[in-house]
Amino acid sequence: VVDTYTMYSGLGVFYNGTLGFMVNTGLPGTIVMMLFMIMGSLLSLRVIGLLRKHRWTDSFSRLAALSASFYLAQAFTTIFLHGDAEGVMRFLGMQTGLLLVMEYHLQQRILRAQEGQPATVEPTETPSQSATQLIGFPSAQR
């Protein structure tokens, strides 16, 4: 009878939160991964703070709140329960990049609101018009 612990330990993988990080990556890897997850958690808390402060209700704001909350839940689960170093870089790495882009766009929205411009920018032309101008074809609406 082979249980899960025997199967994973035979493969050289140990899942058990922070202890799993130490076994799989050593002390330097554990420190770097913890710093990565802590900084990502602070970023997601900043995004949530921006959303709560300005109370936007559009689709982008809802997606930003959902992504930030999901990051926090996944980081908590990884640190205290799972400890898979490969999974952290695969999932949380992409989410961290997404949160960086979302924070940038939320900051730009705040700057536009302070300048008196609308919070959202409407497109000035249809994508087909800009694509034909980019290629060099004359516009169809002349």
Summary of the structure (lengths in Angstrom):
residues: 142
radius of gyration: 22.2
end to end distance: 77.7
largest distance: 77.7
contacts: 368
relative contact order: 0.12
helix: 77%
strand: 0%
